[in-house]
Amino acid sequence: MKYSKIKNFDKPISKLVFGTATPKLFAAADEETCGKAAEDAAFELLDSVIKNGINTFDCAAHYGEEIMGRWMDSRKNRETCVIITKCAHPNKWRQRVTEYDILSDIHDSLKKLKTDYIDIYMLHRDNPEVPVELIVDVMNRLYEEGKIKAFGGSNWTHERIREANEYAEKHGLVPFTVSSPNFGLAEQIADPWTADAKWGPGCVTISGPENKVAREWYEQSGVAVFAYSSLARGLFSGAVKSDNPEKAKEIMDEPGIKGYYCEKNIERLRRCEEVSAKKGVIVPQLALAWILNQKMNVFALTAPVTEEQIKVNSVAAEIKLTDEEIKYLNLE
């Protein structure tokens, strides 16, 4: 496994991050109802993550926190883990990017995670109507209180993060140092989850040619990117084949089809199959390597469901790609 650092944060972070929104962890989320077998299966999967060198876990207010808290308490390994979690996700009634909701969410998260601090804390969505000054101030309050060690935004545009950091610099405050947009070899052609713009922006992607400026900003600013849906929700899992693209509709879920199924991405898959065969690796390894070979300080979020998948994904951190291969895979 390869590790990297982010600004103002001492712990090494594995280049592959384990996404906790997986079936085994969902099944064991509620301690009162899950049963011992479900908890044992979840703990076994988390043990495999650590065993294979991944020390970083991506959670949110509605997934991962409860089971992670019980597992870390059982294994007494809190200090070896890097915990990412998120706040201020909208609900069906209202936007929640407010000081009240950020402070409320963190106390719930700390309790569920059975810890007194969070390594990396992100706002799960943005509300552009809320001034960045308010957000930077409340995150700095949590930082000064020792409740968070680093912070940023998930599904925030780079323009809003830049605005927040300009304010932070001007006032001697801690800036955003992390961002979690969608990023991977596949272009995101539609928002996989948000049906409308009722609560403002939904998913933010920095994939595709139209987002080149955003990627260049991340390269120059040094703000770390935690790329979610890095394998396009299964399109680059190896289960979908470019010579039978219709099979994707049986394998991938509805958000995956909506977000990533298109002719251009099928051609990217074909090229990924071609290059991976030449290199003696497999498609998911090459697709993850494509992400990790970018010039940005980027980490790839994956959600393997077995130890074998964890081992397969871990190889990606060792694969080197040339600039020509990177461009070829991306249809450039």
N, C-alpha and C positions, 0 to 999 in steps of 0.2 A: 504494500500500500504506500502511496505517496501522501505527503502532508504539506500543508501550506499555512501561512499566517494571514490574519487580517489586521488592519490598522488598530492600534491601541488595545490589542488583545493578545495575551501571552500564550495561551494554550495552542498547541498544534491542532490543526483541523484536517481530518482525512479528506482527500480529494473526492471520494465517494461518500455521500451522505445517505443514511438509511431513512427512508420515508415511512413513518409509522402508520399511515392510512392503508393498512393491509388487513385481509380477512382474519388472520389469526389474532391480531391485536384488537380488532373490533370485537371479536367473539369473547375476548377476556376483559373487556374494558370495565364492566361493572362487577366489582368484587363480590357483591351480594348474590348475583344471579349467574355468574359465568360457570361455576363449577371448577373443581380441581383439575380435571383433564384439560379444559380450555386454557386455564392459567399455566399449566405445565407446558403446553404446546407453545404458548406465547413466550414464556421464559426461555425455552429451548431455542427458539428462533433468535431472540435477542442475544443469547449467549453465543450463537453462531456468528452474529454480526461482529461482536467484539473479538472473537477468536480469529476472524479474518482481517483484522486490522482497522475496521471502521469504528471510529470513536465518536461520531457525530450523528445526532438523531433529530429529525425534523418532525415537530409536533404542531398542534394548534389547539385552540380552546375546545374544539369539538372532536379531536382525535389524538390518540397517543399518550396523553398526559397521565391518565390514571394508571394504565398498565406500566408505563415507564417508571412512575413513582414507586409502585410496588416492587418492580424488578430491581431498581437501584437500591431500594431499602433492603431487599433480600440479599443482594450481592455485595452490598457495602462498597459500591464503586462510583459514587457520585462524582468524585474529583477527577476520575479518569474519563468521564463522559462530557461531551460538549452538547448542551441541550439548546435547541432552537425551539421557540414557541411563538405564538402570535396572538394578537388582540384586535379588538375593534372591528370584527367582521360584522357586516350588516345582518339584520334578521328580517323577517317578513313584514315587520311593522315600521322599521325606521333605519336610517343611517346611524352608525355608532362610533364615528371618529370624533370622540369628545374626550375631554379630560376625565370626566366621571367614568366613562366606560373603560378607558385605558387603565385607570387605577383599580376599578372593580375587577376587570379581567385578570390583572396580574395577581391579585390576592387569591382568586380562585385557582389560577395556574400553579402558584407556589404551593398551595395546599394539596392539589392533586399530585403534583410532582414530588411531594414530601421533601422540599428543599427550601432554602432561604434566599436563593438567588437563581437567576436565569442567565445563561451564558450569552445568548443572542436573542433579542426580543424584537419582533417585527410587527408593524401594523399590517393586518391581513389584507385590507383593501384601503383605498384612498377615498377621500371626499374633497375634491378640489375647491369646494366652497369654504372649507376650514382653512384659515391662515396657517402657513407652516410654522409661524412663530409660536403659536399655541402648542403645536405638536412637539417641536424641538424643546420647548421649555419643560413640558411635562416629562419627556423622556430623560432630560438632564436631571430632573428631580429624582427620578427612579435610579439613575446612574449614581448620583451623589449619595443616595440612601443605601447603595450597595445591592439593590435588588436586581439590577441588570449590569452586565459587563460590556455589552456592545448592543447597538440597535440599528434598525433600518426599516425598510418597507417591502412588503410583498405585494406585487401587482401595482407598483408605483412607477410612473414614467420617470425617465432620467431627468427630465426638465424639473419636475417637482422635487426630486432629491437634490438636484443642483441648487435650486432656490432655497431649500432647507439648509444646505451646507453653507451657502453664502451668508445666510442669517447667523448661523452658528459661528462662523469665522469672525464676522463683524462684532459679535458680542462675547467672544472668548468662551464659547460653549463647545461641548462635545458634538461632533457632526454625525450624520448617518455614515456608517462604514460598510453596510451590507445592503444588498437588494436581492429580491427573489422574484424575477420574472420567469415566464416560460422561455426556455432557450434549448435548442437542439438542432440536429441536422434537418429535421422536418420543419417546414413553414407551418405556422398556425394560421389556418385560413378562416377560422371563425372562433368566437369565444365558446369553448366547450360546455360551459355551465350556465352562463348568464343569458337568459332568454330575452331580456329587454334592458333598457337603461334606467329602470325605475329608481335604483339606488346609486346612480352614477357609474363610474367606470367599473368594469368587471376585470377580466383577465388582461394582463399586459404581457406582450411578447417582444423579444428583441431578435427573433429569428427572421430570416428572409431578407431580400435585398433592400426593401423599403426601410429597414431598421439599422442600416449600416451606421448612420450618425450616432445612434444610441450606443452601439457596440464600441465605436471609436471613443465616445465619452467615457465609457467604463475603462477602456484601456488607459486613457490619459489621467483619469481621476484616481484610479486605484481602488475605487469602491468595489468590494468583492461581490461577485454574482453567484447566487445559489440557484442553479437552473432546475426548475421543476418540469415534470413531464418530459424528461430528457430522452426517453425512448418513444415519444409520441404515443403514449398510452397503448403500447403494444405493437405499433407499426414496425418498429425496429427490434422487436423481441426475438426474431428468428422464426416465429411461428407463421408469419405472413410471408408469402413468396411473391416476387415481382411477376412471375409467369402465371400466377393465378390470383390476381388482385381482388377478385370478387370474394375470395375466401376470407378476406379481412373483415367483411361484414358479419361473418359468423364468429370470428375470434375476438374482435375488438368490441368494447362497449360503445354505447351511443355517444357519450362525450368524445371518445377517441375518433369515431367516424366523422362526427360533426367538425371536430377541430383540425384533423390532419389528413383525412382521406381525399386525395386529389391526384391528378395525373403527374404533376411535378414531383410530388413526394414518392410516388411509385417509381419514378425514374431515379430518384435519389436512392431508393431501396435497391434497385437493380445495380446501380454503381457500387453500392455498399457490399452487395453480394459478390460482385466481381473483384473488388479490391481485397476484401477479406479472404477470399479464396487464394489470391496470390500471396497474401501475408501469412497464411496458415492460421487464421483466427476466425471467429464467427461474427455474424452481423451485430449482435448487441455489444460485443466488445469493441468493434470498430466504430460504431455509432457513438459510444461513450468516449472513446479515444479522440474522436473528432472534436468533441466538446472540450476535453481536457488539454488539447493541443492549441487552443485559441490563445491569443495574446492577453486576454483579460485574466484577472485572477478569478478563475471560475471553478466552482464545485458542482458536481452532478448529483442531483437527488434521484435515487432509485428506490423501488419498492419490491424487492425480491421476496418470494414467499417460501423459499426453501434454502437450505444451506448450499446446495449445489448451485443455485442461481447466484447466491452471494459470491461463491468462489469464482464462477464464470465472470461476473461483473468486475471482480477485483483485478483481473488481468488487464483491464482497459487502462489502468493507471501506468502500466509499463510500456504501452505501445506508442511508438513515435511515428508521426506522419510528416511528410514534407509539405511545403507550401503548395506544391503542385497537386498533391493528393487531396489536401484540404479543399482546394478550389474545385477540383474535378468532382468530388463527392457532392459539393454544393451547387453543381450545375454552372459553375463560373468558367 
